[in-house]
Every structure is written in C-alpha cells, then in structure tokens.
Amino acid sequence: MSSSTAITQHRASLAPAIDSRSSGALAAARNLLSRDYPAQPEFLLQPLPVGDRQVLEQRRSMLEGWLRPAHRDDYPRLTKAIAEMLGAFPAGSSGSEKAVVAKWLQVVSDLPAWAILQACATIEKGEADGVSLDYRPSAPRLRSVARACMVPWLEEAAQVRKVLTAEALEPEDAAMRKRVGALLRDLASDLRGTARAKPPQHPEAAAE
C-alpha cells in the first residue's frame, strides 16, 4: 500500500474538521460567482488568487478523503460500534446477533467510517431525530442518521468544487467581456422597460 493511499484511508476514518483558512477562501470565492442567465452555469468575475486556489484544492482533497466509503480495516470497530448501539435496545428478534450486526454493516458500508460511528453514538445516546428511545432502529434508519452527519461536508465539497471548476473572467478575455457587457445591457434595458411600464403619477392623481 502506498503512503498516499494509507493517508487517505486514515483520513476517511476520522471525523471532518472545520478549517478557518479554507472557509475564508471559499467565502471570498463565492462572492466572485455570477451568471448571465439563471439557466447558464455560474462564472467567476475574476480568476481566484493563486493562494486561495491552492488552499481550496487542498480542502477539496481532504473532503474527498473524508467522504470516501469505510475501508475494510475499519470494519472491526464499526462492527463493535453497531453491536454496542443495538445492545442499548431490547433485542428485536431471536436470530443470531452476529448475523444482525453483519447485515447492518452491509447496509452502511458504502458510507465513511466516521459518519457510521457518529450515527451509532448519536442513536445510542438517544439524540437522533426520528429514532425511538424504546425500540431498535432499523438498518435504513442508521443509514439515514449517518447520511445526516455527512450533509454539511457534502455541501461544502459541492461549493468548493463549484468555485474551482467555474470559468473565470480573464482581463484579456474578449468573449467573457462580451458576455458581461451583454448582461449589463440587458439589465439596463429591463430597468428602462420597467420605468416605461409604470409612469410616475401626479401627486393629485395619486391622492385620488
């Protein structure tokens, strides 16, 4: 196994963390996003600063690592976490508990290890929305709670990917300048049309 693969697998088993530097770079980049028309993809009004792009590229790599499915090396502790979580509730069947745990792991094995662990801990503590405090949740319910743990990071990954792949308006780019010029002309035309459609009323007429 290469060192980079080992690092990625290790990262995927850890819970994601907020990074203030990349958060600042992402906020600045989102302020540069614009579009000609709603149906067209957004573009950057100017290229991202080199430093910000590097920070966001690194953040994208980390997020992709965090969002990868659990590795087989994580299965023993995932099995233990699922068994402990199920053990906090009355048994739901007379079948083999080992088989039940294995089935549950199969249902969630395509999710990151940290998300599964967080979901098990949240359910076991009785803090998961929509999960009974008295009866065992189903395997799909565990999956739903784990997916909910991933939502903020999935959204951040999508935002980072958007700004990194957006077309940028280069100072020398005549085609992009033309697009922006057309956008401004259309906006001005819309404003003039609105003004013509609603002529100002005389104060006395307005009072009537």
N, C-alpha and C positions, 0 to 999 in steps of 0.2 A: 504494500500500500504506500503510495507517495505521501510526502509530508503534507502537501496541499489538500489531498483527499482526507487525511486524518484530521486536519484542522477544520475542514468543512463539516465532517461528521460530528466532531466535538461541538462545534458551534451550533449545529442543528439540535443538540440535546440540551442546550442552555436556553433559558428564557431570554427574549429580546430585551434590550435596554434602550432608553431614550438617550440621544446624543444631541447636546445643545448646538454643537457646531454645524452638524448636518441639518438640524431643524432651522437654523438661521439661514443657511444657504438655500434650503428648499423654499422658505417663505419669500426670500428675495427673488428667486427664480419664478415663482408663481405670479408675482407682481408684474413680470415681464410678458406673461402669456396674453395673447389677444387672438381674435379671429375676424375674418372678413364677414362671414355669414354663419348663422347657427349650424348649418349642415356641414360646414367645412371644418377641418381639423385646426386646432389652435396652433399658433406660431409664436416665437419669441420676438419681441420688438428689437432686441439686440442680442448678440451672442453672450452666452454665460461667461463670466470671468473664469480664467483658467483655474484659479484656486478653488472656486465654488464647484466647477465641474469635477475636479479631482475628488473633492470631498463627497459629492453626490455619487460618483462612480463607486467609491469605496463603500458608501452606505448601501447602494443597491446590491453590491456583492454580499455584504453582511446580511441584508434582509433575505436575499435568495437562499443563503445558507440556513438561516433560522426557519424558513418556511418549507424546507425540504422534508420529505417523509422520514419517520423514525428509521434508524438503522437497526439491523439485527442485533448489534451489540447492546442496544437499549432495551431489547425485549425482556431480559430478566427483571430489570427494575420496573418496567411497565407492567409486567405480569404481577409483581408484588404489589404495586400501587392499586391495580384493579381489584386484586383479591382483598386487599385491606378495605377498599371502598365498599365492595359488596358485603364484606363482613360486618359493616356498620348497620346493615339492614337485615330483617328476617329473611331466611332462605326462601327463594321463590319457587323452587322445585326440588324434587328428590334425586335429581340427576347428579352426576359427578361434578363437584365444584371445580375441579381442574379443567374439565371439558368446557364448563361455562365460561371460565376466565379466558381460555384459549379462543373461544368464539368471540368474546368481546374484543379481545386484542385484534382479531382478524378484521373486525368491523372498523376499527380506528387506525389500523397500521399504516395507512397512507397519509396520516397527519403527523406533524412534528412531535417529537417525544415530549418537549416542554409543554405543549398545549394539552396533551393527554394527561400529563402529571398534574397540571394546574386544574384541569377539569375534575380529576379524581379527588383532589384535595378540596375543591370547592363543593362538590357534591357531598363528600364525607362530613364536611363541617355544616352542612345544611344551608349553604349560602348560594346555591344555584337557583336561578329563577326557573319556575315551571317544574321543579323536581319535588316530589313528595318527601316529607320528612319521615314518613312511616313505612313506605314501601320501596323496594328496589327499583331504581330507574332502569329503563331498557337500554340495550346497547346503542340504538339510534339516539337515545336521549344523551348518553355520554358523548357521542359524536357531535351532537348539536352544541353541547356546552363547550367542548374543545374548540369547535369552529368559532364560537363566540369569543373565545380567548384570542383567536387569531385576527379578528376583524381590524383592530387598529393598525396592525402591522401589514396586513394585506392592503389597506387603504394607503398607508404611507408608501409601500412598494409601488403601487399604481401611480401615485403622484410623482415619485422620483423618476419612474420610467417615462412618464409623460413629458417632463421638462427636459430629460436627457435626449429624448428622441424627437422633440419638436423641431421643426425647421426654424432657423434663426434668420432674422433680417440683417444681412451684412450691409455695412455702409456703402459698399460699391455695387450692391446687388440691384440692378436696374429693374428686374422683374418684380422683386419684392417691394421696391419703392413705388412701382406702378400699382401694386395691389393696395398698399396703404393709401396712396393718393385716391384711388377709386373708392375706397372705404370712406374717406373723409368727404369726397364729393357727394356720395350717396347720403351720408349723414346730413350734410348741409341742405341737400335737396329735400330730404324728409322734413327738416325743420322749416324750410320755406313753405312746403306744401301744407304743413300744419298751421302755419301763420295765415295762409290764404284761406284755409277752410274755416277759420274762426276769426273773422274780422273784429276788431275792438268795438265795443258798444259805446254809444254816447252816454254819459253819466245819467241823463234824464231818462233815456230809454231803459237803462239797467234798473233804475229805480222803479219803473212801471212793472 
